[in-house]
Amino acid sequence: MNKFPLFFGIFRLACEHVLRTMRRGRETLLTLLEAFVYDPLVEWGGAAGGGGKRRTTARDVRAAVAMMAVRAHELKHHFNEVTEQFLAVLPDIKQCAEDWLKENDELKSVETRLQDCHQQMALIKEIEAYGPNLNNHPLYAISQKYTSYKQAKNAVEDSMKMLVKILKDFDTQIESFASTTEAINGPQLMAWVQEFSGSNDEEEQPIFEHIKEFLTNAGQGAMLSQCEQAETELYQSMKQTHHLVRSCLELLSQYVAVSQYYPQSHTEYHRVVMFRKCLAAALESRSPEVCREVASQVTAQISVDNNKDDTSQQIINYNYRLQNMNAEANANLNKAIERLQLEGGPDALALAQEAYREAKTNISNWVRTEEGAGAALECVVIGMLCNLNRRYLMLENGAQSAGDCLVDLTSREGEWFLDDMSALSMQAVELLSLLPLQSASAEDAAMPVAVECVRNANLLLADLVQLNYNFSTIILPEALKKVHSEDPSVLLMINELNAVIMNSPVPLNELLTQLEMHLRYLVMDMESPASGAPLLAAEVRARYEALLSASTSEAEGQSAGRMLLMGFNGLFAAVELRARELADHLAIPIPPAWRKIDHISESMHMSAALQSPVLRAVLEDIFLVRRVQSIAEVFAMVAQCACAFKANGPPSLFDDAALCKPVRRFSAEYVSRCVLGVHSKALAAVLCLLLRRARLDLHAEVEQKEIGASWSVSLESLCEKARRRSPAAERGAALARALQAARARVQRAARALAAHARRAAAAHRARLTHAAHSHLHAEVLGSSQESGAALLRRSRELSNAVERLSAASSKAGALLTAAHQRVKWGAGANPALSGVAACTLAQKYSLKVSPVEESLMEMLHPEGNIDTQWGNNLASEFLSQEKTVSDQIQALWTTRDHEVAVSEARDAAAALLDGLAQHHDALLQLHSNWVSESGARKLTRQQALTAPGKTNAIRQGGERNAVGAGVWKRVRLKLEGRDDALSQRRHALHDQRVLDTCATLGGSEQTEPRPDPGYTEQLSGRRRPAEGRRLRQIILGVVVRAARRGDPRPGDLATRDPVTRDPASWRRDPRL
């Protein structure tokens, strides 16, 4: 080194540093060098079979990923340290940044003030430069300018404060209106109404009745009279308050009913809301331009509201028409009330039903008691059914000839034709119920089919009547209310329905024309030019059903629009479903001879199109399109009424007849196309079957009257031939006529009630609509706010009543307190009160003293109040008892512990005597058996370490080195901080210590004699417990260690190594 002085510089220092670093991490360095020498992952040579670039394989990718993972793991600790340092510095950086921003703001403010000071200084210098000519400087008049500026500034601030106050008032009004509307439109109002709907008579319990005798005997008559007077005043105040509360709730209910017709846009564009928006815009900008614009908007709004000449006239005309409709509805309601009174009043239906049940009971009793009454009654019923069928056929012929005027066809009594048909059908079904149909069905299989057809036709007519009734009383009022109030869900539903109609392949009217043409060609059995019409109708049906199914996806919380559409469609769907059930019973077997009977021939002529399933399918498509048209037409008319109600459209106003006309038109057309002839044909077939059952040869009767080609046999003449003259028949006819009269009375009462309900709903709707329109346009109409004034007056009355009630309650409470004190004072002088006081005390305190408190009081009753001394005495008592009980428990546990210890010692001694010799022999044979058994046993813990050694063959590119993989595994464990060799060495040292201890124990046992029975007795008697426990712990430690190494047999204890390794490494093991 002395020959080369150049090396005594930086290079030498660098080399020494490298050597120190290598010595410090020599284990890691050597392991890494070994990994590179064995080359487990990196291919240093070229491809097999020659030079050139080798293609990347999956193994190379895995190797690269593994190397990257190793590098990431190496950097993990450094990254964590950097992250911790960065996180530790971050709060300081944040604090410094905040301090800097704060100081920067202060600097800017100081600079601003400095600039102002410079300007002021420049102004002062300028004034100094003027000298005596200061009058010419602008600053000379600064006081007057400042005064004007200050006045303007104060005026602006005052205006801003006033505007803010007005804005707060507007916000208060809007919030109060919203909260009030939510309260009265929710369930709270109904809860209040139900709470105050009942009487408060049960609350009028006498307060001073129980002490009346006591006060009288005590000479307190004045106090008693005062108490009774106060009690009377209190009850009167309660009654008055209750009455006023009910009146206010009624007014609120009326207001809610009227307010439900208010459109939401009226609230959104109300003056208060609009002014509030203008004020908010002015306050937000605070610029003169915006203020002038807001002022112009307010002026324009006021001028528009004041100059509504055309709109005002339209509003007045609409209100006048609403008033006329209201008067007309009230007149119709009065007529319905008079009709109901003629039928027997509100209880008319119940009385009529009672009379009908009595008439039916009379017939049942007569049939059961008199012989031959059943046959006589059957003959009478056949004649009555024949007359009913004739009347029904006359109604059907009139309906068929009415054509398009069928929707307005009424009887002489003013009843619509559909109501008359339903009433006659119901009478026929009731008469059929008197016949023994079960026995008749057993004799003739066609009888149940015909009877079921009659009943289904009756149910179909009832569904059509119910369709019109439910629409006029439920659907129409709800639709008017929701559309007038601009419910978003209802408006969305109407738009979706209109979209279904507009998006149909062809207009609905044209589609109906094609379907009618297709139906005519099918009836004539010709090829139809409109054969594609059913496909178009099916597409319309699919779109409409998709609109309906959209509501079923909302399992909970369905919108009002969806529910309204589903309810409206449900009325039509019930009719369609009933018609399908009726179609299943239309195939009544009609013999050819019966077709010449007049009732059957006429009915078959009217119901010819219903006999074919193909024609019925086309009719279903037609009426589906009619249904969609009717629903859309109703909603369109309601929307027009709502626009006219707000004065935003043409003054269109439709009465109830016009609004119900689309549904009545649908019902009339449905009856004329799908119902006429069905009921009369089925009833005629039932009559023919009954005549055949009565031993009347219909075939022979028809053949006897065969004259010409257009001849027919009267069903009335056939029924007359089957009729029997007898006193029983006359009795049966009288009873049947009484039953028919009772049934007619029931139907009249039901019609009167239905008409009353329908017209009451119409009158109520007209009254609410007129009141809502009057309140909505009160400024134009000049109508007095009667409801608002009434509410205000009732609220003042209610406030006064509440004050009176509070005063009466206070007075009664004071007198009650005085009377209570008097009773307490007289309790000692009057022994009669002791029993009552005892019961009162028992009832008062028995439920308020718990068992724990009762035991405390019984254990140490206090002489006075509960104080600290009493608590200390009680605590000392508890401590003494607790100590006594604890000593007893400890004594018991000590006895039990001794017993357990003795039994455990005896078991341990027996185990030592049995297994100590075997363990001793196994330990002595450990070194001699190790070598002999190691060759025969297979070590399978680490397969990589027992792999064959490295061969001299040339390794190919795709071959993996097992030794290199093992080296790489050790490198990875070392880098991860999990050195498996170190842990193995630690386990080996621990096992060596255990083995040395066992060997020492075995050697000592060889020198010591075996224990005699006396020593065993000493162990069982626990005379040397410490030595026994120590010996037991040593043996158990050996057994546990052997079990942990996976060897359950004590004899093999010395044959297993804690860590399996290469056999060559056994010679390096210090234990061997």
PABAMI-832904 format. One record per residue (C-alpha): y negated, x negated, z negated. Coordinates in pm, whole numbers, padded with zeros to 5 digits, always signed. Example, Ala and Ser with C-alpha at 12.3 -4.5 7.8 and 13.67 -1.06 7.14 Angstrom:
+00450-01230-00780 +00106-01367-00714 
This chain:
+00000+00000+00000 -00232-00297-00056 -00195-00398+00306 -00333-00074+00426 -00653+00000+00238 -00727+00275+00488 -00481+00495+00305 -00686+00495-00011 -00898+00781+00123 -00882+01148+00205 -00546+01121+00381 -00380+00977+00073 -00524+01244-00149 -00402+01509+00095 -00053+01361+00100 -00036+01348-00276 -00151+01712-00295 +00121+01812-00045 +00386+01628-00245 +00275+01789-00570 +00283+02130-00409 +00631+02066-00269 +00760+01945-00604 +00614+02249-00779 +00785+02494-00540 +01086+02287-00452 +01332+02569-00508 +01151+02799-00270 +01097+02518-00021 +01461+02412-00021 +01577+02771+00010 +01347+02834+00307 +01461+02508+00470 +01821+02615+00418 +01739+02950+00577 +01592+02780+00883 +01884+02539+00907 +02143+02816+00898 +01922+03024+01127 +02025+03380+01031 +01755+03564+01222 +01577+03336+01474 +01745+03221+01793 +01629+02864+01862 +01828+02798+02172 +01810+02955+02514 +02017+03240+02655 +02394+03200+02690 +02495+03037+03012 +02174+02861+03105 +01804+02820+03049 +01541+03081+03104 +01377+03345+02900 +01617+03556+02693 +01572+03934+02694 +01461+04086+02365 +01743+04270+02190 +01755+04519+01905 +01854+04240+01669 +01536+04050+01759 +01333+04358+01686 +01501+04401+01349 +01443+04035+01274 +01075+04061+01360 +01037+04369+01144 +01218+04198+00857 +01000+03887+00884 +00690+04105+00888 +00816+04286+00576 +00869+03951+00405 +00519+03843+00496 +00380+04173+00371 +00569+04131+00046 +00432+03779+00009 +00079+03910+00054 +00135+04204-00178 +00038+04025-00496 -00268+03867-00337 -00372+04203-00193 -00333+04370-00532 -00545+04102-00695 -00816+04139-00430 -00806+04517-00465 -00840+04497-00841 -01130+04257-00811 -01294+04477-00552 -01250+04787-00767 -01389+04602-01064 -01695+04499-00865 -01754+04840-00703 -01924+05006-01006 -02161+04714-01031 -02237+04735-00660 -02298+05109-00689 -02523+05061-00990 -02715+04787-00813 -02756+05006-00506 -02885+05293-00716 -03125+05060-00897 -03245+04924-00567 -03303+05273-00426 -03490+05371-00739 -03705+05061-00726 -03760+05113-00354 -03885+05468-00418 -04115+05336-00689 -04235+05067-00451 -04309+05326-00183 -04499+05542-00431 -04695+05238-00549 -04770+05145-00189 -04886+05501-00123 -05109+05495-00426 -05233+05152-00325 -05319+05284+00019 -05505+05574-00139 -05687+05328-00360 -05780+05118-00056 -05913+05427+00117 -06109+05526-00191 -06241+05170-00223 -06343+05171+00142 -06523+05501+00089 -06701+05358-00216 -06803+05047-00024 -06930+05270+00250 -07137+05466-00001 -07274+05141-00141 -07372+05035+00207 -07577+05352+00257 -07793+05263-00042 -08082+05508-00093 -07987+05704+00223 -07691+05870+00050 -07803+06217+00159 -07688+06140+00510 -07332+06058+00399 -07062+06329+00428 -06959+06266+00071 -07288+06405-00045 -07157+06765+00002 -06808+06695-00133 -06858+06918-00438 -06919+07227-00227 -06625+07143-00001 -06399+07081-00299 -06499+07413-00453 -06411+07597-00132 -06090+07399-00099 -05996+07476-00459 -06064+07845-00410 -05851+07855-00096 -05576+07662-00267 -05578+07895-00567 -05574+08195-00336 -05275+08056-00151 -05091+07984-00474 -05167+08333-00605 -05044+08483-00279 -04729+08276-00297 -04666+08389-00653 -04721+08751-00552 -04488+08715-00257 -04222+08556-00476 -04256+08844-00721 -04222+09099-00441 -03924+08910-00305 -03758+08919-00646 -03827+09294-00668 -03665+09343-00328 -03363+09139-00435 -03334+09341-00754 -03346+09668-00560 -03087+09551-00308 -02852+09420-00576 -02893+09736-00783 -02818+09954-00480 -02510+09747-00392 -02372+09753-00746 -02440+10125-00784 -02279+10204-00451 -01974+09999-00543 -01946+10173-00879 -01976+10531-00755 -01763+10478-00445 -01485+10313-00644 -01238+10455-00892 -01486+10437-01181 -01657+10766-01092 -01327+10952-01072 -01226+10809-01407 -01551+10936-01561 -01502+11279-01406 -01148+11305-01539 -01263+11187-01881 -01531+11453-01913 -01354+11732-01724 -01169+11863-02030 -01316+12044-02325 -01413+11870-02649 -01305+12149-02883 -01036+11932-03038 -01305+11687-03151 -01479+11949-03364 -01296+11869-03685 -01483+11947-04009 -01601+11630-04177 -01696+11756-04523 -01431+12027-04557 -01209+11814-04783 -01483+11745-05041 -01648+12086-05027 -01477+12209-05344 -01549+11883-05527 -01919+11890-05445 -01941+12256-05543 -01777+12195-05880 -01997+11891-05933 -02309+12097-05884 -02404+11923-05559 -02471+12237-05358 -02784+12091-05202 -02595+11786-05080 -02320+12010-04943 -02568+12224-04752 -02733+11913-04610 -02396+11776-04503 -02296+12100-04333 -02634+12122-04157 -02604+11761-04037 -02250+11828-03917 -02367+12133-03720 -02650+11937-03561 -02412+11655-03471 -02166+11890-03298 -02447+12067-03113 -02581+11732-02991 -02233+11631-02883 -02190+11955-02686 -02526+11919-02517 -02460+11557-02428 -02115+11642-02296 -02258+11920-02082 -02535+11696-01946 -02287+11417-01869 -02071+11659-01675 -02376+11783-01484 -02480+11427-01400 -02128+11343-01286 -02124+11652-01063 -02453+11546-00908 -02321+11195-00860 -02008+11333-00694 -02223+11538-00458 -02437+11235-00382 -02127+11026-00310 -01994+11294-00077 -02326+11299+00109 -02371+10920+00111 -02036+10872+00281 -02202+10994+00601 -02479+10734+00583 -02441+10469+00855 -02418+10110+00742 -02686+10009+00990 -02928+10229+00798 -02883+10003+00496 -02889+09683+00701 -03211+09781+00883 -03380+09950+00592 -03746+09870+00532 -03674+09689+00209 -03415+09465+00375 -03637+09396+00676 -03942+09322+00461 -03733+09095+00245 -03626+08894+00551 -03988+08865+00666 -04104+08750+00325 -03823+08497+00300 -03916+08356+00642 -04283+08331+00544 -04208+08162+00214 -03967+07919+00374 -04202+07797+00648 -04545+07828+00474 -04724+07788+00804 -05004+08012+00934 -04828+08072+01265 -04515+08205+01096 -04723+08418+00862 -04911+08570+01155 -04582+08633+01334 -04434+08799+01025 -04744+09014+00986 -04717+09124+01350 -04349+09211+01300 -04426+09419+00994 -04710+09594+01177 -04484+09664+01473 -04214+09799+01245 -04456+10032+01071 -04608+10146+01399 -04264+10217+01543 -04172+10417+01235 -04496+10616+01253 -04498+10678+01631 -04155+10829+01687 -04268+11138+01871 -03969+11184+02102 -03724+11062+01843 -03879+11281+01576 -03845+11586+01797 -03484+11498+01866 -03419+11457+01492 -03581+11792+01418 -03378+11969+01687 -03057+11809+01570 -03128+11908+01212 -03202+12264+01321 -02869+12285+01502 -02694+12142+01196 -02859+12408+00988 -02737+12681+01226 -02387+12538+01217 -02397+12533+00840 -02504+12897+00832 -02232+12991+01081 -01969+12804+00881 -02078+12980+00563 -02055+13317+00742 -01704+13236+00862 -01613+13130+00511 -01737+13461+00373 -01523+13647+00625 -01221+13438+00525 -01289+13515+00159 -01312+13889+00235 -00984+13873+00428 -00821+13688+00140 -00947+13950-00103 -00798+14224+00113 -00462+14052+00098 -00477+14026-00281 -00702+13734-00367 -00598+13373-00438 -00270+13496-00589 -00182+13698-00280 +00076+13450-00155 +00253+13429-00490 +00265+13809-00521 +00392+13849-00165 +00662+13588-00220 +00770+13765-00535 +00798+14096-00344 +00992+13923-00068 +01240+13771-00313 +01284+14111-00475 +01355+14277-00137 +01606+14008-00051 +01773+14047-00389 +01804+14422-00330 +01982+14361-00002 +02218+14110-00159 +02304+14347-00441 +02360+14634-00200 +02590+14428+00023 +02786+14306-00277 +02831+14645-00445 +02881+14892-00160 +03181+14888+00071 +03101+14859+00440 +02744+14756+00369 +02788+14421+00545 +02885+14574+00879 +02609+14834+00854 +02352+14568+00773 +02471+14362+01067 +02416+14653+01306 +02068+14712+01164 +01976+14343+01192 +02097+14333+01553 +01861+14615+01646 +01567+14457+01462 +01634+14120+01624 +01643+14284+01965 +01300+14442+01904 +01159+14110+01779 +01290+13930+02086 +01128+14188+02311 +00793+14134+02139 +00840+13760+02163 +00916+13788+02536 +00596+13987+02583 +00400+13707+02413 +00570+13448+02634 +00494+13645+02951 +00131+13675+02846 +00112+13303+02772 +00272+13219+03105 +00029+13435+03299 -00276+13303+03106 -00259+12961+03272 -00553+12740+03177 -00701+13015+02959 -00408+12990+02721 -00613+12775+02483 -00840+13077+02417 -00571+13345+02419 -00584+13558+02103 -00436+13886+01986 -00623+14206+01906 -00652+14096+01544 -00815+13767+01652 -00510+13550+01589 -00426+13272+01831 -00113+13327+02037 +00065+13029+01879 +00026+13179+01531 +00176+13509+01650 +00468+13333+01816 +00536+13129+01502 +00522+13443+01286 +00770+13633+01508 +01000+13332+01518 +00993+13307+01140 +01084+13674+01107 +01378+13624+01341 +01505+13329+01137 +01472+13530+00816 +01673+13819+00967 +01940+13578+01084 +01975+13454+00728 +02101+13803+00629 +02404+13784+00857 +02740+13627+00764 +02698+13343+01011 +02966+13125+00857 +03244+13370+00934 +03094+13434+01278 +03084+13061+01347 +03448+13030+01252 +03537+13302+01508 +03312+13179+01788 +03215+12811+01839 +02906+12901+02045 +02746+13087+01753 +02632+12779+01547 +02484+12616+01859 +02275+12922+01942 +02162+12976+01580 +02066+12609+01544 +01868+12632+01868 +01674+12930+01727 +01597+12743+01408 +01487+12426+01588 +01262+12629+01816 +01108+12790+01509 +01054+12447+01350 +00896+12322+01671 +00647+12610+01669 +00577+12544+01301 +00509+12176+01379 +00264+12276+01652 +00083+12508+01409 +00081+12232+01148 -00057+11990+01406 -00367+12205+01457 -00406+12283+01086 -00375+11925+00963 -00606+11800+01235 -00882+12045+01145 -00850+11995+00769 -00754+11626+00733 -00794+11413+01044 -01120+11555+01181 -01320+11536+00853 -01201+11183+00792 -01283+11076+01148 -01632+11225+01126 -01698+11058+00794 -01571+10715+00900 -01744+10712+01237 -02074+10839+01093 -02062+10567+00825 -01984+10306+01094 -01666+10183+00930 -01584+09853+01108 -01209+09913+01115 -01248+10260+01269 -01490+10134+01534 -01249+09849+01612 -00959+10093+01641 -01158+10313+01883 -01243+10009+02096 -00879+09901+02103 -00769+10251+02205 -01029+10256+02482 -00907+09913+02591 -00553+10052+02619 -00683+10331+02841 -00903+10105+03052 -00632+09843+03099 -00376+10096+03224 -00256+10029+03582 -00415+10353+03706 -00657+10598+03545 -00487+10846+03317 -00595+11149+03523 -00448+10995+03835 -00132+10907+03643 -00102+11269+03529 -00141+11385+03890 +00138+11152+04002 +00365+11267+03720 +00305+11634+03808 +00387+11561+04170 +00699+11372+04069 +00806+11666+03849 +00760+11917+04132 +00966+11710+04374 +01240+11673+04115 +01246+12048+04060 +01280+12100+04436 +01549+11828+04445 +01356+11624+04700 +01263+11259+04727 +00943+11205+04532 +00657+11001+04683 +00542+10924+04325 +00869+10779+04198 +00682+10488+04037 +00483+10714+03806 +00742+10698+03523 +00715+10317+03525 +00338+10337+03491 +00379+10588+03208 +00627+10354+03039 +00370+10074+03056 +00107+10298+02897 +00357+10393+02627 +00432+10026+02558 +00062+09942+02523 +00001+10241+02296 +00302+10167+02077 +00190+09804+02054 -00144+09928+01923 +00038+10139+01665 +00280+09863+01568 -00014+09631+01496 -00080+09842+01187 +00276+09818+01060 +00247+09439+01044 -00004+09483+00764 +00239+09566+00483 -00032+09610+00226 -00398+09699+00240 -00402+09871+00580 -00748+09930+00720 -00901+10276+00737 -00899+10272+01118 -00531+10192+01140 -00441+10455+00884 -00650+10716+01066 -00484+10640+01399 -00138+10641+01244 -00202+10975+01075 -00335+11130+01395 -00046+10997+01601 +00203+11106+01335 +00117+11472+01397 +00206+11438+01766 +00511+11223+01688 +00651+11497+01463 +00629+11744+01752 +00796+11499+01990 +01077+11429+01745 +01136+11799+01686 +01148+11859+02063 +01417+11594+02099 +01623+11760+01827 +01581+12091+02008 +01693+11936+02337 +02029+11853+02178 +02098+12226+02128 +01973+12362+02459 +02318+12357+02618 +02415+12706+02497 +02721+12835+02685 +02598+13138+02885 +02872+13326+03077 +02774+13433+03430 +02788+13803+03337 +02528+13752+03059 +02275+13615+03308 +02222+13975+03428 +02091+14080+03084 +01713+14115+03099 +01628+13904+02792 +01843+13614+02909 +01735+13627+03272 +01363+13633+03184 +01391+13352+02933 +01601+13136+03166 +01340+13182+03438 +01068+13047+03202 +01276+12757+03065 +01441+12642+03386 +01274+12297+03378 +01406+12226+03029 +01771+12242+03127 +01767+11904+03303 +01743+11578+03102 +01562+11412+03392 +01291+11677+03395 +01259+11660+03016 +01202+11283+03042 +00920+11337+03291 +00768+11601+03064 +00778+11353+02771 +00582+11102+02982 +00330+11368+03076 +00267+11469+02720 +00248+11109+02603 -00041+11056+02843 -00188+11388+02724 -00160+11267+02367 -00350+10945+02438 -00614+11143+02626 -00654+11395+02345 -00691+11127+02076 -00942+10931+02283 -01137+11248+02366 -01163+11348+02001 -01288+11005+01899 -01535+10999+02187 -01682+11334+02081 -01705+11217+01720 -01880+10897+01833 -02132+11101+02031 -02202+11313+01724 -02255+10997+01519 -02501+10854+01773 -02697+11180+01775 -02686+11181+01395 -02869+10845+01393 -03104+10952+01675 -02984+10661+01889 -02838+10860+02175 -02839+11194+02353 -02852+11495+02121 -02483+11582+02146 -02355+11810+01875 -02012+11971+01880 -01896+12244+01649 -01546+12271+01504 -01416+12474+01798 -01527+12207+02043 -01392+11922+01833 -01055+12095+01789 -01030+12199+02154 -00849+11883+02280 -00571+11930+02026 -00553+12307+02093 -00536+12236+02466 -00249+11993+02408 -00066+12251+02196 -00117+12528+02450 +00003+12316+02740 +00300+12196+02539 +00402+12552+02459 +00369+12660+02821 +00571+12364+02954 +00828+12290+02684 +00866+12592+02455 +00841+12912+02661 +01179+13072+02713 +01370+12849+02471 +01345+13065+02161 +01394+13398+02341 +01695+13266+02531 +01860+13131+02215 +01794+13454+02024 +01928+13662+02314 +02241+13447+02319 +02284+13503+01945 +02250+13880+02000 +02511+13876+02276 +02750+13682+02054 +02693+13931+01773 +02757+14221+02012 +03078+14058+02130 +03176+14010+01766 +03109+14386+01719 +03384+14460+01975 +03147+14539+02262 +03273+14426+02603 +02956+14284+02759 +03131+14191+03085 +03245+14549+03141 +02905+14691+03049 +02732+14462+03297 +02976+14546+03577 +02927+14920+03523 +02550+14888+03590 +02573+14654+03889 +02337+14809+04146 +02162+14599+04410 +02076+14234+04406 +01784+14238+04161 +01936+14451+03896 +01953+14369+03524 +02103+14518+03211 +01880+14609+02921 +01974+14435+02597 +01827+14726+02399 +02079+14967+02555 +02366+14737+02466 +02243+14713+02108 +02210+15093+02096 +02576+15130+02198 +02685+14895+01922 +02482+15077+01655 +02675+15295+01411 +02538+15614+01260 +02617+15638+00891 +02440+15680+00555 +02509+15313+00487 +02332+15220+00809 +02027+15424+00712 +02025+15258+00370 +02055+14917+00532 +01775+14999+00778 +01547+15097+00490 +01623+14779+00301 +01581+14567+00613 +01246+14731+00693 +01134+14663+00335 +01237+14300+00371 +01057+14275+00705 +00745+14431+00556 +00757+14186+00262 +00799+13897+00503 +00505+14018+00709 +00299+14040+00391 +00391+13681+00303 +00286+13568+00649 -00045+13753+00630 -00120+13600+00289 -00028+13254+00416 -00250+13302+00721 -00537+13421+00504 -00502+13119+00274 -00480+12880+00570 -00784+13037+00735 -00974+13017+00407 -00883+12651+00361 -00974+12567+00721 -01309+12743+00708 -01386+12609+00361 -01330+12256+00493 -01553+12330+00792 -01827+12473+00569 -01807+12179+00332 -01824+11934+00620 -02120+12115+00777 -02305+12125+00446 -02249+11754+00384 -02351+11660+00737 -02671+11863+00714 -02758+11718+00373 -02688+11362+00486 -02900+11406+00799 -03183+11556+00595 -03177+11270+00345 -03146+11006+00617 -03450+11135+00808 -03644+11271+00513 -03970+11111+00633 -03950+11278+00972 -03821+11613+00851 -04049+11624+00549 -03767+11759+00336 -03795+11729-00037 -03553+11497-00208 -03392+11768-00413 -03087+11569-00507 -03291+11264-00607 -03529+11474-00812 -03238+11653-00974 -03072+11321-01058 -03396+11190-01205 -03449+11506-01408 -03092+11505-01533 -03114+11138-01625 -03423+11204-01837 -03252+11496-02005 -02947+11282-02069 -03160+11006-02223 -03326+11256-02458 -02986+11401-02549 -02854+11055-02627 -03151+10992-02856 -03089+11321-03036 -02721+11240-03065 -02799+10900-03214 -03037+11055-03468 -02786+11323-03567 -02511+11062-03594 -02728+10841-03816 -02819+11134-04040 -02456+11244-04070 -02352+10887-04143 -02607+10853-04423 -02493+11178-04581 -02132+11075-04540 -02204+10749-04723 -02376+10934-05005 -02090+11181-05034 -01842+10897-05037 -02027+10726-05318 -02034+11055-05509 -01660+11094-05462 -01597+10740-05584 -01814+10802-05890 -01630+11124-05968 -01286+10978-05912 -01258+10860-06270 -01380+11191-06418 -01164+11416-06203 -00789+11351-06246 -00712+11575-05948 -00835+11303-05718 -00585+11046-05843 -00302+11179-05628 -00519+11189-05319 -00653+10842-05397 -00299+10711-05447 -00189+10848-05109 -00499+10709-04948 -00443+10368-05099 -00078+10369-04998 -00168+10462-04642 -00455+10214-04628 -00296+09904-04774 +00075+09942-04704 +00031+09839-04345 -00209+09550-04417 -00004+09348-04669 +00265+09130-04512 +00592+09047-04691 +00479+08687-04743 +00156+08801-04910 +00346+09047-05123 +00585+08773-05245 +00289+08549-05332 +00127+08822-05536 +00452+08898-05717 +00518+08535-05794 +00179+08462-05955 -00053+08760-05983 -00417+08656-06020 -00613+08778-06314 -00928+08812-06104 -01029+08710-05757 -00855+08446-05548 -01011+08109-05632 -00927+07737-05628 -00758+07746-05967 -00522+08020-05852 -00440+07823-05537 -00370+07505-05740 -00144+07690-05979 +00044+07844-05691 +00076+07507-05517 +00214+07339-05830 +00463+07623-05869 +00575+07576-05511 +00604+07198-05551 +00824+07231-05857 +01052+07478-05683 +01062+07263-05372 +01156+06953-05574 +01438+07136-05747 +01579+07267-05421 +01542+06925-05252 +01735+06754-05531 +02015+07003-05496 +02030+06956-05120 +02022+06577-05155 +02311+06587-05397 +02513+06795-05157 +02434+06566-04862 +02523+06255-05070 +02864+06396-05149 +02920+06482-04789 +02805+06135-04674 +03051+05957-04908 +03335+06163-04771 +03252+06077-04415 +03213+05706-04491 +03551+05691-04666 +03729+05858-04377 +03560+05629-04123 +03659+05317-04321 +04021+05430-04342 +04036+05493-03964 +03873+05156-03889 +04120+04968-04110 +04416+05137-03942 +04277+05048-03598 +04229+04685-03703 +04588+04658-03830 +04723+04797-03501 +04510+04614-03244 +04395+04292-03409 +04711+04095-03329 +04704+04200-02961 +04341+04100-02917 +04409+03767-03091 +04695+03685-02852 +04490+03783-02551 +04207+03554-02656 +04446+03263-02710 +04597+03307-02361 +04258+03339-02188 +04233+02981-02048 +04594+02956-01946 +04599+03291-01759 +04266+03240-01581 +04391+03003-01309 +04724+03176-01248 +04577+03524-01209 +04271+03424-01010 +04477+03331-00707 +04658+03665-00698 +04351+03881-00758 +04107+03976-00482 +03741+03940-00558 +03552+04216-00382 +03221+04233-00560 +03022+04030-00300 +03185+04016+00038 +02918+03794+00185 +03004+03516-00059 +03380+03530+00012 +03340+03515+00390 +03511+03226+00574 +03332+02899+00595 +03115+02778+00875 +03312+02670+01184 +03224+02406+01437 +03226+02647+01730 +02908+02688+01931 +02725+03004+01824 +02625+03238+02099 +02298+03427+02129 +02427+03762+01997 +02641+03618+01713 +02523+03657+01353 +02576+03383+01093 +02729+03522+00770 +02624+03221+00563 +02275+03246+00702 +02267+03614+00612 +02366+03522+00255 +02093+03259+00243 +01845+03509+00381 +01950+03751+00109 +01879+03493-00161 +01542+03416+00000 +01449+03781-00001 +01553+03821-00366 +01352+03516-00464 +01044+03639-00279 +01078+03982-00439 +01104+03833-00784 +01467+03944-00829 +01662+03619-00842 +02022+03737-00871 +02156+03389-00949 +01931+03356-01250 +02051+03691-01387 +02408+03587-01320 +02357+03266-01513 +02209+03462-01803 +02509+03696-01810 +02740+03397-01793 +02577+03232-02096 +02596+03558-02290 +02963+03601-02203 +03028+03241-02304 +02877+03303-02646 +03093+03611-02694 +03405+03425-02587 +03328+03137-02823 +03285+03382-03108 +03613+03554-03028 +03790+03218-03002 +03653+03115-03337 +03764+03444-03481 +04111+03395-03333 +04141+03045-03469 +04041+03152-03812 +04294+03427-03804 +04565+03180-03715 +04498+02981-04027 +04457+03278-04257 +04761+03477-04368 +04796+03842-04263 +04647+04089-04501 +04878+04228-04762 +04900+04596-04854 +04671+04534-05146 +04400+04417-04911 +04454+04731-04702 +04417+04941-05008 +04102+04755-05093 +03969+04833-04746 +04069+05199-04771 +03910+05219-05114 +03589+05062-04974 +03595+04771-05227 +03473+04530-04948 +03281+04749-04706 +03056+04471-04574 +03347+04255-04447 +03518+04557-04288 +03207+04666-04106 +03142+04312-03982 +03495+04272-03846 +03482+04615-03685 +03151+04534-03512 +03290+04208-03370 +03601+04373-03227 +03406+04666-03087 +03163+04423-02923 +03452+04246-02749 +03601+04575-02629 +03268+04704-02503 +03197+04382-02318 +03542+04395-02159 +03484+04755-02054 +03148+04666-01904 +03318+04404-01690 +03545+04678-01557 +03872+04580-01734 +04011+04857-01958 +04312+04652-02078 +04265+04410-02364 +04530+04184-02220 +04321+04119-01908 +04007+04041-02102 +04015+03673-02021 +04103+03717-01652 +03770+03853-01522 +03455+03660-01450 +03126+03839-01506 +03000+03725-01166 +03232+03692-00872 +03157+03394-00658 +03319+03147-00424 +03633+02980-00574 +03478+02645-00502 +03203+02725-00749 +03454+02774-01034 +03486+02402-01074 +03109+02386-01135 +03124+02657-01402 +03054+02505-01744 +03272+02766-01915 +03584+02634-01738 
